[in-house]
């Protein structure tokens, strides 16, 4: 019986057909034999051989490895963390994007991923995520696949030429985007502060409203960051935690321009002076139980006295005060940053001054919108004063 004739380089073994080929070992420079996965027919093995030879000729060949996109994401995050060049907050942010990527295509083998598959994934995700979230996701995916190319797991980065399609807004969405973020008017701020429970928390909210600090910047303040002679506070760090009060980190501020000197009003200076005096007495009352490693300006009072205040505790105290004062419960500590903008604009401060105090380098669209809203209202009142003045002489 004659032996079955097989296509060139196709071999049969145990009822399966394999395509045999050779590649150059990148380490030794020598040729080494490789074999495709098994196929149920010689024709299928031959077809795979044509694909392999074409990819070798085009310089696009990579050895097949059974690593899924999800597994590669996990490996990448371990490597990314080990570099020691990124903050924990950045790692946590990247982890969120990785979770999204794994949910969409995590089960796909890495080498099955094409630019078309990735682009279609982005198109599908537009319906589920906000533009900023998707932009961050796309950036992280690009880094992950770039690393795969560097490690010769992929020949090309499928995210390199992909784009995030613009979501067409409805009329209602366009109108909603024009709405200013809620902030406290001057009279509302007084109602709110009067409703705050605890002298320390009143000073927390006074300083947020009178200085425009971010909540993380306030939590990271040391007593020594305040200069009584200059009437300023130095912002050079922000507090970060994964939820554990005692396992916090002090990181550099949000942006380079966030590292700044903030000039304080008399009310803000008074709040800080009162807080320093209160803190001294409170620390003395707690004795050795008080956290001594760092001199945080605003501190925990109960379980772990002396540790920096957490965002959760500050937000919870604000919620209680808003409810007591009958003010919108949707307001947050960040709303007090917008309140500062409105108060400064109402007082006649220039937009550049406000943005410098807030730590904005290029300026914020929200800050600019609040400023224009307040100054336009002031201009209207000034014109009405002219009418009143003219009418008084009739």
C-alpha positions as CSV (number, residue, x, y, z in Angstrom):
1,X,0.0,0.0,0.0
2,X,1.5,3.4,-1.1
3,X,2.0,6.1,1.5
4,X,-0.5,9.0,1.5
5,X,1.1,12.0,-0.2
6,X,1.0,15.1,2.0
7,X,1.5,18.7,1.1
8,X,5.0,20.0,1.4
9,X,6.2,20.3,5.1
10,X,3.0,18.8,6.4
11,X,3.4,15.8,8.7
12,X,0.9,13.4,10.1
13,X,1.0,12.1,13.7
14,X,-1.6,10.2,15.7
15,X,-4.4,11.3,13.3
16,X,-3.4,15.0,13.4
17,X,-1.7,17.1,10.7
18,X,1.1,19.6,11.5
19,X,3.0,22.1,9.5
20,X,6.7,22.0,10.1
21,X,8.9,25.1,9.5
22,X,12.1,26.7,10.8
23,X,12.8,30.1,12.3
24,X,15.9,31.9,13.4
25,X,16.6,31.9,17.1
26,X,16.9,35.5,18.2
27,X,19.4,34.6,20.9
28,X,21.7,32.1,19.2
29,X,21.1,33.2,15.6
30,X,20.8,29.5,14.6
31,X,17.8,28.0,12.8
32,X,15.4,25.9,14.9
33,X,12.5,23.6,13.9
34,X,9.0,24.6,14.9
35,X,5.7,22.9,14.3
36,X,2.2,24.3,14.1
37,X,-0.7,23.1,16.3
38,X,-2.5,19.9,15.1
39,X,-5.3,20.1,12.5
40,X,-7.9,17.5,11.6
41,X,-7.0,17.7,7.9
42,X,-3.8,18.1,5.8
43,X,-5.5,20.9,3.9
44,X,-6.0,22.9,7.1
45,X,-2.4,22.3,8.1
46,X,-1.2,23.5,4.7
47,X,-3.4,26.6,5.0
48,X,-1.8,27.4,8.3
49,X,1.6,26.9,6.7
50,X,0.9,29.5,4.1
51,X,-0.1,31.9,6.8
52,X,3.1,31.3,8.8
53,X,5.3,31.6,5.7
54,X,3.6,34.9,4.7
55,X,4.0,36.3,8.2
56,X,7.7,35.3,8.2
57,X,8.2,37.0,4.8
58,X,6.5,40.2,6.0
59,X,8.4,40.2,9.3
60,X,5.2,39.8,11.3
61,X,5.7,36.4,12.7
62,X,5.5,35.8,16.4
63,X,5.6,32.4,18.1
64,X,2.2,31.3,19.3
65,X,1.8,31.2,23.1
66,X,-1.4,30.4,24.9
67,X,-1.6,33.6,26.9
68,X,-5.0,35.3,27.1
69,X,-5.4,39.1,27.1
70,X,-6.5,38.8,30.7
71,X,-3.4,36.9,31.8
72,X,-1.1,39.4,29.9
73,X,-2.9,42.3,31.7
74,X,-2.1,40.7,35.1
75,X,1.5,40.1,34.1
76,X,1.8,43.7,32.9
77,X,0.4,45.1,36.1
78,X,2.9,43.1,38.2
79,X,5.8,44.5,36.0
80,X,4.3,48.0,36.0
81,X,4.1,48.0,39.8
82,X,7.6,46.7,40.1
83,X,9.2,49.6,38.3
84,X,8.8,51.7,41.4
85,X,8.2,54.8,39.3
86,X,4.4,55.2,39.7
87,X,2.2,56.2,42.6
88,X,-0.2,53.7,44.2
89,X,-3.1,55.9,43.2
90,X,-1.9,55.6,39.5
91,X,-1.6,51.8,39.9
92,X,-5.2,51.7,41.3
93,X,-6.4,53.7,38.4
94,X,-4.7,51.5,35.9
95,X,-6.2,48.5,37.6
96,X,-9.7,49.9,37.0
97,X,-9.0,50.1,33.3
98,X,-7.5,46.6,33.3
99,X,-10.7,45.3,34.8
100,X,-12.7,46.9,32.0
101,X,-10.3,45.4,29.3
102,X,-10.6,41.9,30.9
103,X,-14.4,42.2,31.0
104,X,-14.5,43.0,27.3
105,X,-11.9,40.7,25.7
106,X,-10.0,39.1,28.6
107,X,-10.7,35.5,27.5
108,X,-9.3,36.1,24.0
109,X,-5.8,34.7,23.3
110,X,-3.4,37.6,23.0
111,X,-2.2,36.7,19.5
112,X,-5.8,36.4,18.3
113,X,-6.3,40.1,19.0
114,X,-6.3,42.3,15.9
115,X,-6.6,46.0,15.4
116,X,-10.1,45.4,14.1
117,X,-11.2,43.5,17.2
118,X,-9.8,46.2,19.4
119,X,-11.4,49.0,17.4
120,X,-14.8,47.2,17.5
121,X,-14.4,46.9,21.3
122,X,-13.9,50.7,21.6
123,X,-17.0,51.2,19.5
124,X,-19.1,49.0,21.8
125,X,-17.7,50.6,24.9
126,X,-18.8,54.1,23.9
127,X,-22.3,53.2,24.8
128,X,-21.4,52.2,28.3
129,X,-18.7,54.6,29.5
130,X,-18.1,58.4,29.7
131,X,-15.5,59.9,27.3
132,X,-12.9,60.6,30.0
133,X,-13.2,57.0,31.3
134,X,-12.8,55.6,27.8
135,X,-9.8,57.9,27.1
136,X,-8.0,56.6,30.2
137,X,-8.9,53.0,29.2
138,X,-7.5,53.5,25.7
139,X,-4.2,54.9,27.1
140,X,-3.8,52.0,29.4
141,X,-4.6,49.4,26.7
142,X,-2.0,51.0,24.5
143,X,0.7,50.7,27.2
144,X,-0.2,47.0,27.8
145,X,-0.1,46.0,24.1
146,X,3.1,48.1,23.6
147,X,4.8,46.0,26.3
148,X,3.5,42.8,24.5
149,X,5.2,44.0,21.3
150,X,8.5,44.7,23.2
151,X,8.4,41.2,24.7
152,X,7.6,39.7,21.2
153,X,4.2,38.4,22.2
154,X,2.7,40.6,19.5
155,X,4.2,42.0,16.3
156,X,2.0,45.2,16.2
157,X,0.1,47.2,18.8
158,X,-3.6,46.8,18.0
159,X,-4.4,50.0,19.9
160,X,-1.8,52.2,18.0
161,X,-4.1,53.4,15.3
162,X,-7.5,52.9,17.0
163,X,-9.6,55.9,17.8
164,X,-12.4,56.7,20.3
165,X,-15.5,57.7,18.3
166,X,-17.2,60.9,19.5
167,X,-20.5,60.3,21.1
168,X,-23.2,62.4,19.5
169,X,-25.0,64.2,22.3
170,X,-28.7,64.6,22.4
171,X,-30.3,68.0,22.9
172,X,-30.9,67.2,26.5
173,X,-27.3,66.1,27.1
174,X,-26.0,69.3,25.4
175,X,-28.2,71.4,27.6
176,X,-27.2,69.4,30.7
177,X,-23.5,69.9,29.9
178,X,-24.0,73.7,30.1
179,X,-25.3,73.5,33.6
180,X,-22.9,74.8,36.2
181,X,-21.8,72.6,39.1
182,X,-23.7,73.4,42.3
183,X,-21.9,75.5,44.8
184,X,-22.9,77.4,48.0
185,X,-23.9,81.0,47.8
186,X,-22.6,83.3,50.5
187,X,-25.8,83.0,52.6
188,X,-26.0,79.2,52.1
189,X,-22.4,78.8,53.2
190,X,-23.2,80.5,56.5
191,X,-26.2,78.2,57.0
192,X,-24.1,75.2,56.2
193,X,-21.2,76.2,58.6
194,X,-23.6,76.8,61.4
195,X,-25.0,73.3,61.0
196,X,-21.6,71.6,61.1
197,X,-21.1,69.5,64.3
198,X,-17.7,69.6,66.0
199,X,-15.3,72.6,66.1
200,X,-12.6,70.8,64.1
201,X,-15.0,70.0,61.2
202,X,-16.3,73.5,61.1
203,X,-12.7,74.6,60.5
204,X,-12.2,71.9,57.9
205,X,-15.1,73.3,55.9
206,X,-14.1,76.9,56.5
207,X,-10.7,76.3,55.1
208,X,-12.0,74.4,52.1
209,X,-14.4,77.2,51.3
210,X,-12.0,80.0,52.0
211,X,-8.9,78.6,50.3
212,X,-10.1,76.3,47.5
213,X,-8.0,73.4,48.6
214,X,-8.7,69.9,47.3
215,X,-9.8,67.5,50.1
216,X,-6.7,65.4,49.7
217,X,-4.5,68.5,50.0
218,X,-6.3,69.5,53.2
219,X,-5.9,66.0,54.7
220,X,-2.2,66.1,54.1
221,X,-1.5,69.5,55.7
222,X,1.1,69.6,58.4
223,X,1.1,72.3,61.1
224,X,4.4,73.5,59.7
225,X,2.9,74.1,56.3
226,X,1.3,77.2,57.7
227,X,3.3,80.4,57.8
228,X,1.7,82.8,60.3
229,X,4.0,85.6,59.3
230,X,3.3,85.3,55.6
231,X,-0.3,84.3,56.0
232,X,0.2,81.4,53.6
233,X,0.1,77.6,53.4
234,X,2.4,75.5,51.3
235,X,0.7,72.8,49.2
236,X,3.3,70.1,48.3
237,X,1.5,66.8,48.9
238,X,-1.8,65.0,48.9
239,X,-3.1,62.2,51.1
240,X,-3.9,58.9,49.5
241,X,-5.3,55.7,51.0
242,X,-6.9,52.5,49.8
243,X,-9.4,52.7,52.6
244,X,-7.3,51.9,55.7
245,X,-7.0,54.9,58.0
246,X,-3.5,54.0,59.2
247,X,-2.1,52.8,55.9
248,X,-2.0,56.1,54.1
249,X,0.5,57.6,51.6
250,X,1.6,61.2,51.1
251,X,2.0,61.7,47.3
252,X,3.0,64.7,45.2
253,X,0.0,66.9,44.2
254,X,-2.4,66.2,41.3
255,X,-0.3,68.2,38.8
256,X,2.9,70.2,38.8
257,X,1.0,73.4,39.1
258,X,-0.8,72.0,42.2
259,X,2.5,72.4,44.1
260,X,1.9,76.0,45.2
261,X,1.8,78.6,47.9
262,X,-1.8,79.6,48.8
263,X,-2.4,83.1,50.2
264,X,-5.0,83.1,52.9
265,X,-7.8,85.5,53.9
266,X,-8.1,86.6,57.5
267,X,-11.0,84.2,58.0
268,X,-8.9,81.3,56.8
269,X,-5.9,82.3,59.0
270,X,-8.2,82.6,62.0
271,X,-9.6,79.1,61.3
272,X,-6.0,77.6,61.1
273,X,-4.8,79.4,64.3
274,X,-7.9,78.1,66.2
275,X,-7.2,74.6,64.8
276,X,-3.6,74.6,65.9
277,X,-4.6,75.6,69.5
278,X,-7.3,73.0,69.5
279,X,-5.0,70.3,68.2
280,X,-2.4,71.0,70.9
281,X,-4.9,70.6,73.6
282,X,-6.4,67.5,72.0
283,X,-3.0,65.8,71.6
284,X,-2.2,66.5,75.2
285,X,-5.5,64.9,76.3
286,X,-4.7,61.7,74.4
287,X,-1.1,61.4,75.6
288,X,0.8,58.5,74.1
289,X,-2.3,57.3,72.2
290,X,-1.9,60.3,69.9
291,X,-0.1,59.6,66.6
292,X,3.3,61.4,66.9
293,X,5.1,60.4,63.6
294,X,3.7,63.4,61.7
295,X,2.1,66.7,62.8
296,X,-1.1,66.6,60.7
297,X,-3.2,69.8,61.1
298,X,-6.5,68.1,60.9
299,X,-6.7,64.7,62.7
300,X,-8.8,61.7,63.6
301,X,-10.4,62.1,67.0
302,X,-11.7,58.7,68.0
303,X,-10.2,55.3,67.0
304,X,-6.8,56.4,65.9
305,X,-6.3,60.0,67.2
306,X,-3.7,62.0,65.4
307,X,-3.9,60.2,62.1
308,X,-4.9,62.4,59.1
309,X,-8.7,62.8,58.4
310,X,-10.1,60.6,55.6
311,X,-12.2,61.7,52.7
312,X,-15.0,59.4,53.9
313,X,-15.2,61.0,57.3
314,X,-15.1,64.5,56.0
315,X,-17.8,63.7,53.4
316,X,-20.0,62.1,56.0
317,X,-19.8,65.1,58.3
318,X,-20.6,67.4,55.3
319,X,-23.7,65.3,54.4
320,X,-25.0,65.5,58.0
321,X,-24.6,69.3,58.0
322,X,-26.2,69.7,54.6
323,X,-29.2,67.7,55.8
324,X,-29.5,69.6,59.0
325,X,-29.4,73.0,57.1
326,X,-31.9,71.8,54.4
327,X,-29.3,72.3,51.6
328,X,-28.9,70.0,48.5
329,X,-27.4,66.6,49.6
330,X,-25.7,66.3,46.3
331,X,-23.0,68.8,47.4
332,X,-19.6,67.4,48.2
333,X,-16.3,68.7,49.7
334,X,-15.2,69.5,46.1
335,X,-18.3,71.8,45.8
336,X,-16.6,74.0,48.4
337,X,-13.7,74.4,45.9
338,X,-16.3,75.8,43.4
339,X,-17.7,77.9,46.3
340,X,-14.3,79.5,46.8
341,X,-14.2,80.4,43.1
342,X,-17.6,82.1,43.3
343,X,-16.7,84.0,46.5
344,X,-13.5,85.2,45.0
345,X,-15.2,86.3,41.8
346,X,-17.9,88.0,43.8
347,X,-15.2,89.9,45.8
348,X,-13.7,91.1,42.5
349,X,-10.7,88.9,42.2
350,X,-9.2,88.3,38.7
351,X,-9.6,84.9,37.1
352,X,-5.8,84.4,36.8
353,X,-5.5,85.0,40.6
354,X,-8.2,82.5,41.4
355,X,-6.7,79.8,39.1
356,X,-3.3,80.3,40.6
357,X,-4.7,79.8,44.1
358,X,-6.5,76.7,42.9
359,X,-3.4,75.2,41.3
360,X,-4.7,75.3,37.7
361,X,-1.9,75.8,35.2
362,X,-4.0,76.0,32.0
363,X,-7.2,77.0,33.7
364,X,-10.3,74.9,34.3
365,X,-13.4,75.2,32.1
366,X,-15.6,74.8,35.2
367,X,-13.7,77.5,37.1
368,X,-13.9,79.8,34.1
369,X,-17.7,79.1,33.7
370,X,-18.4,79.9,37.4
371,X,-16.3,83.0,37.2
372,X,-18.1,84.3,34.2
373,X,-21.5,83.4,35.7
374,X,-20.7,85.4,38.9
375,X,-19.1,88.4,37.2
376,X,-22.0,88.7,34.7
377,X,-24.5,88.7,37.6
378,X,-22.3,91.4,39.2
379,X,-22.2,93.5,36.1
380,X,-26.0,93.4,35.9
381,X,-26.4,94.5,39.5
382,X,-23.9,97.4,38.8
383,X,-26.1,98.6,35.9
384,X,-29.2,98.4,38.0
385,X,-27.4,100.5,40.6
386,X,-26.9,103.2,37.9
387,X,-30.7,103.1,37.2
388,X,-31.4,103.5,40.9
389,X,-28.9,106.4,41.2
390,X,-30.4,108.2,38.2
391,X,-34.0,107.6,39.5
392,X,-33.0,109.1,42.9
393,X,-32.2,112.4,41.2
394,X,-35.5,112.7,39.4
